[in-house]
Amino acid sequence: MKWSEDTISRLQNEGRGKGRGPTYSPWVYVTDFYSTGRTHEPFSHKFGRQHQLLSDGEWWMFLLLEWMQDVGDVREQYPLPRNITQEIAHQLGIHHQCYPGTHVPLVMTLDFLATRLIEGKDRLEAYSVKTEAELEDPAQIEHLEVARATCQGMDIPHHLIISERLPKVRLKNLDWIRDAQLDPDATEPFPGFYEDHMSRMTQDMAARRHDGALVDYCTEYDRRYSVDRGVGLRVARMLLSARTLRMDLNNPSPELAHMDSFTLTARPGRLRSVGAG
């Protein structure tokens, strides 16, 4: 995309950076420019839309934010008002960045603006995700300082997240659990197939003690209920996603964990989400 004042006006008129929940439109999409890292476009059932993530670090942070039960909305690539960032840069004695090869002042964005329910009230929190290498770049440090000061002026806490320091085992497990969800256009053997098996598995787990590992239980479940191989393990991950089933997210091999290490949080027939996981 060629950035100009006309481009910025067009994107603003299109509603970029506006809306909340399913109606939010990020300021930039992964197709708008080349990213030096891997991009991700996950659909979130929790937030009701597809997200635009420009790096692996953003994807990892998104996994954590989506899992947090007090997070009700996540707006990625959220634009900060240029008039404010320019004024703050001037006050700090920092040169406000422009788009490469232009004299057009950059529309600075937050990687994430999350809405959290804290003590019964919605609170906004900002997150910037950077690698250790990026933090060695003076221009990145200046950019972060302007973003931090802008958020401070808006009474929004700003958090700097270093991607290499995120909990990798926990993230791997959240990705593993999340991967079981149905895509919006996915088909089931029959409507409600997985919902039905979630109820069946909850009842089955509650009815008797199961010795052995989760993967062994799920293989047995596939046989007993005459379903395709892998259905049981997918249903178990769906129960984990719904927090009907809980596990230690720091276990590096949950599928090999003993069944005694998993806990049901709902009575059979009454699936519900509880706990922080």
Secondary structure, 3 states (H helix, E strand, C coil): CCCCHHHHHHHHHCCCCCCCHHHCCCCCCCCCCCCCCCCECCEECCCCEECCECCHHHHHHHHHHHHCCCEEEEEEEEECCHHHHHHHHHHHCCCCCECCCCCCECCCEEEEEEEEEECCEEEEEEEEEECCCHHHCHHHHHHHHHHHHHHHHCCCCEEEEEHHHCCHHHHHHHHHHHCCCCCCCCCCCCCCHHHHHHHHHHHHHHHCCCCCEHHHHHHHHHHHCCCCCCHHHHHHHHHHHCCCEECCCCCCCHHHCEHHHCEECCCCCCCCCCCCC
